[in-house]
Amino acid sequence: MHVADIEEPHAGPGQIRVAVRASGISAGETYVRSGMLRDVLPTTFPYRTGFDAAGVVDEVGDGVTDVAIGDEVFGMGTMTARGANAEYAVLAAWAPKPAGWSWEEAGGAAGSAETAARVLDRLAVGAGQTVLVHGASGGAGSVVVQFAVARGAVVIGTAGEHNQAYLRSLGATPTTYGPGLVDRVLVIATDGVDAVVDCAGGALPDLITIAGSPARVVTIADFAAAAHGVHMSHGAPAEETGAAVGAAADPLAVHGLDIAVGLAEQGRLRVRVGAVFPLAEAAAAHELSETRHAGGKIVLV
């Protein structure tokens, strides 16, 4: 992986271009680069990385009327083009950058907000339901927790011992992952769990037991999902994915960006940033992402 000079991208119809201030590292792209997903996401190299970014609008495509040059926004590109880890990025969906967010928070927000809205919509999570978020303290999991709390759900989150207080601050009841997970969760959720969102992977049999049915579990992290009858939620279009994914793409929940703005303005959503690297050190950022212990979203500036 390396940084290179290429031709500047330009906004097409219905798109905008931003001068990027910060952009997120997508964990799945480390799998793409390693070759681990060669049967799932057939890839042509060189491959440009980055799905979400925040910056200042400097180009507006035909048909776009809700932003102007100079506006501060955050958003995401397309699943096929990507390329947000750059000085300039073309965005296909965007929203105003909340004033209370740093550029680093905004740069890592769009993908997590879209994911949170997508999985909670699929599970039809609503007020009064009990939801387990497995891997709740990371960049995506912590946003899922906050979105679910905002819907009025009772949320249980798994995380390491050092992140238990953090989950409480988000409004979740924390517990640890690992052996004994089923018993620990069901002691907390005495009336059962209505839905499970898996943001960590590696625990589907236990999560199915907790939910009572594979149909009540959605994963964004476990490529063994199909073998367990669990839906793996992703946004990759059909032409990008092989049969190993086990399911077609879910519609992108771009309305999640507007939900994020509304919650941020109410002081009810923060984006957890685990580490910040300059763009020139993108390879080091990917090395940290591979450990899965960044403690939040990894962002390039």
Buried (B, 14 or more C-beta within 10 A) or exposed (E): BEEEEEEEBEBBEEBBBBEBBBBBBBBBBBBBBEEEBEEBBEBEEEEBBBBBBBBBBBBBBEEBEEBEEEBBBBBBBBBEBBBBBBEBBBBBBBBBBBEEBBBBBBBBBBBBBBBBBBBBBBBEBBEEBBBBBBBBBBBBBBBBBBBBBBBEBBBBBBBBEEBBEBBEEBBBBBBBBEEEBBEBBBEBBEEEBBBBBBBBBBBBEBBBBBBEEBEBBBBBBBBBBBEBEBBBBBBBEEEBBEEBBBBEBBEBBBBBBBBBBBBBEEEBBBBBBBBBBEBEBBEBBBEBBBEEEBBBBBBBB
